[in-house]
């Protein structure tokens, strides 16, 4: 994604790209006017450390924004495939002890996390993120491309096991997908949290 961003911004001298550790950003204190963490905070080993590090590199009065996924139930486009994998093996997938897409799906928890990380005027709101696809099969093919650990897990399975999961997911998907002119769509919801670094 960083390579694509760099290519798209190649003609903009004011834009640069870099890869940092969420908990250890290689930049001096008070370097940025804003920091945005899009669908990454829930995978951090210590989310609060990631938030504190964002506060460190923000200038006083700078704003922080984090986007996480809302509850599993609010995101059947992803939850149904994860459920299909879990049902195949009789255990939750991903395991509860592993950071996952839904690790920060509670609004109060997210709000407290930003406050503990040093931000004021914290707000959290849900934003609808409907998932469109040309068909159920296209949905099945697309979602693993958006979720690396899921793609890795499926790739490591025997073809017949993967096919059983596929059939289970397609059946579940058919029960919630809505037909559209372009194919189908499923509900989705993200939580958008923001806070201000004190001046």
C-alpha positions as semicolon CSV with decimal commas, in nm:
position;residue;x (nm);y (nm);z (nm)
1;X;0,000;0,000;0,000
2;X;0,288;0,234;0,077
3;X;0,440;0,167;-0,265
4;X;0,109;0,245;-0,435
5;X;0,073;0,564;-0,231
6;X;0,425;0,671;-0,330
7;X;0,349;0,608;-0,698
8;X;0,026;0,807;-0,684
9;X;0,198;1,097;-0,506
10;X;0,512;1,095;-0,722
11;X;0,425;1,433;-0,877
12;X;0,358;1,594;-0,538
13;X;0,686;1,709;-0,380
14;X;0,512;1,787;-0,049
15;X;0,416;1,419;-0,004
16;X;0,653;1,153;0,127
17;X;0,598;0,796;0,244
18;X;0,765;0,579;0,507
19;X;0,701;0,263;0,708
20;X;0,703;0,291;1,089
21;X;0,629;0,069;1,385
22;X;0,299;0,185;1,536
23;X;0,451;0,178;1,885
24;X;0,782;0,339;1,781
25;X;0,744;0,610;1,518
26;X;1,082;0,722;1,389
27;X;1,010;1,096;1,411
28;X;1,088;1,370;1,664
29;X;0,835;1,488;1,921
30;X;0,568;1,724;1,788
31;X;0,643;1,652;1,421
32;X;0,292;1,632;1,276
33;X;-0,032;1,829;1,266
34;X;-0,244;1,514;1,239
35;X;-0,207;1,138;1,271
36;X;-0,453;0,886;1,127
37;X;-0,447;0,515;1,200
38;X;-0,675;0,333;0,956
39;X;-0,768;-0,023;1,054
40;X;-0,438;-0,088;1,229
41;X;-0,481;-0,004;1,596
42;X;-0,674;-0,323;1,674
43;X;-0,375;-0,533;1,564
44;X;-0,126;-0,361;1,795
45;X;0,018;-0,568;2,079
46;X;-0,049;-0,270;2,306
47;X;-0,300;-0,031;2,148
48;X;-0,255;0,225;2,424
49;X;0,119;0,243;2,348
50;X;0,033;0,307;1,985
51;X;-0,201;0,590;2,085
52;X;0,058;0,741;2,321
53;X;0,319;0,729;2,045
54;X;0,082;0,913;1,812
55;X;0,031;1,176;2,082
56;X;0,408;1,212;2,117
57;X;0,464;1,298;1,751
58;X;0,168;1,536;1,734
59;X;0,206;1,909;1,783
60;X;-0,002;2,064;2,063
61;X;-0,354;2,106;1,931
62;X;-0,299;1,832;1,672
63;X;-0,573;1,583;1,603
64;X;-0,557;1,203;1,610
65;X;-0,798;0,977;1,425
66;X;-0,831;0,599;1,443
67;X;-1,062;0,375;1,245
68;X;-1,145;0,026;1,368
69;X;-1,415;-0,220;1,274
70;X;-1,743;-0,214;1,462
71;X;-1,878;-0,540;1,606
72;X;-1,861;-0,870;1,421
73;X;-2,240;-0,873;1,400
74;X;-2,234;-0,531;1,231
75;X;-1,985;-0,660;0,971
76;X;-2,123;-0,982;0,825
77;X;-1,914;-0,928;0,509
78;X;-1,610;-1,031;0,716
79;X;-1,757;-1,200;1,021
80;X;-1,935;-1,470;0,821
81;X;-1,613;-1,592;0,661
82;X;-1,430;-1,590;0,994
83;X;-1,723;-1,782;1,143
84;X;-1,709;-2,036;0,860
85;X;-1,341;-2,103;0,936
86;X;-1,412;-2,133;1,308
87;X;-1,703;-2,371;1,253
88;X;-1,484;-2,589;1,034
89;X;-1,242;-2,652;1,319
90;X;-1,472;-2,609;1,618
91;X;-1,281;-2,315;1,766
92;X;-1,319;-1,937;1,733
93;X;-1,123;-1,780;1,449
94;X;-0,915;-1,581;1,512
95;X;-0,855;-1,711;1,867
96;X;-0,973;-1,468;2,138
97;X;-0,614;-1,417;2,259
98;X;-0,492;-1,293;1,918
99;X;-0,542;-0,932;1,802
100;X;-0,809;-0,941;1,534
101;X;-1,024;-0,711;1,320
102;X;-1,278;-0,693;1,604
103;X;-1,040;-0,645;1,896
104;X;-1,148;-0,281;1,939
105;X;-1,514;-0,307;1,844
106;X;-1,650;-0,149;2,164
107;X;-1,712;0,226;2,148
108;X;-1,656;0,286;2,519
109;X;-1,333;0,086;2,512
110;X;-1,209;0,284;2,212
111;X;-1,303;0,615;2,375
112;X;-1,120;0,518;2,696
113;X;-0,817;0,406;2,497
114;X;-0,774;0,747;2,334
115;X;-0,825;0,924;2,665
116;X;-0,569;0,701;2,836
117;X;-0,330;0,767;2,548
118;X;-0,340;1,140;2,620
119;X;-0,617;1,284;2,405
120;X;-0,898;1,521;2,500
121;X;-1,236;1,588;2,336
122;X;-1,255;1,224;2,232
123;X;-1,546;1,114;2,018
124;X;-1,638;0,780;1,863
125;X;-1,903;0,733;1,599
126;X;-2,014;0,449;1,376
127;X;-1,998;0,495;1,000
128;X;-2,175;0,259;0,759
129;X;-1,931;0,082;0,525
130;X;-2,143;-0,136;0,300
131;X;-1,949;-0,407;0,115
132;X;-2,052;-0,442;-0,252
133;X;-1,959;-0,735;-0,474
134;X;-2,060;-0,860;-0,818
135;X;-2,172;-1,192;-0,668
136;X;-2,138;-1,411;-0,360
137;X;-1,846;-1,585;-0,528
138;X;-1,679;-1,248;-0,591
139;X;-1,732;-1,163;-0,222
140;X;-1,569;-1,491;-0,120
141;X;-1,271;-1,418;-0,344
142;X;-1,235;-1,054;-0,237
143;X;-1,249;-1,067;0,142
144;X;-0,930;-1,270;0,197
145;X;-0,745;-1,013;-0,016
146;X;-0,845;-0,753;0,242
147;X;-0,751;-0,966;0,544
148;X;-0,395;-1,099;0,522
149;X;-0,412;-1,346;0,815
150;X;-0,732;-1,494;0,672
151;X;-0,571;-1,533;0,329
152;X;-0,268;-1,702;0,489
153;X;-0,489;-1,940;0,686
154;X;-0,696;-2,039;0,383
155;X;-0,386;-2,083;0,165
156;X;-0,241;-2,329;0,415
157;X;-0,545;-2,557;0,412
158;X;-0,611;-2,866;0,204
159;X;-0,829;-2,785;-0,100
160;X;-1,122;-2,996;0,024
161;X;-1,117;-2,823;0,364
162;X;-1,100;-2,481;0,199
163;X;-1,393;-2,577;-0,024
164;X;-1,603;-2,683;0,275
165;X;-1,536;-2,345;0,434
166;X;-1,625;-2,175;0,106
167;X;-1,957;-2,357;0,082
168;X;-2,041;-2,274;0,442
169;X;-1,952;-1,907;0,389
170;X;-2,150;-1,880;0,065
171;X;-2,456;-2,029;0,232
172;X;-2,429;-1,788;0,524
173;X;-2,364;-1,498;0,289
174;X;-2,674;-1,576;0,086
175;X;-2,884;-1,533;0,398
176;X;-2,773;-1,172;0,457
177;X;-2,674;-1,035;0,116
178;X;-2,903;-0,789;-0,056
179;X;-2,941;-0,790;-0,432
180;X;-2,839;-0,469;-0,610
181;X;-2,817;-0,358;-0,972
182;X;-2,445;-0,434;-0,967
183;X;-2,469;-0,765;-0,782
184;X;-2,497;-0,789;-0,404
185;X;-2,409;-0,592;-0,093
186;X;-2,363;-0,671;0,276
187;X;-2,376;-0,452;0,581
188;X;-2,058;-0,313;0,728
189;X;-1,973;-0,063;0,999
190;X;-1,655;0,109;1,113
191;X;-1,587;0,305;1,430
192;X;-1,420;0,641;1,376
193;X;-1,251;0,773;1,690
194;X;-1,083;1,111;1,718
195;X;-0,918;1,319;1,985
196;X;-0,720;1,638;2,033
197;X;-0,373;1,664;2,182
198;X;-0,387;1,926;2,457
199;X;-0,219;2,258;2,375
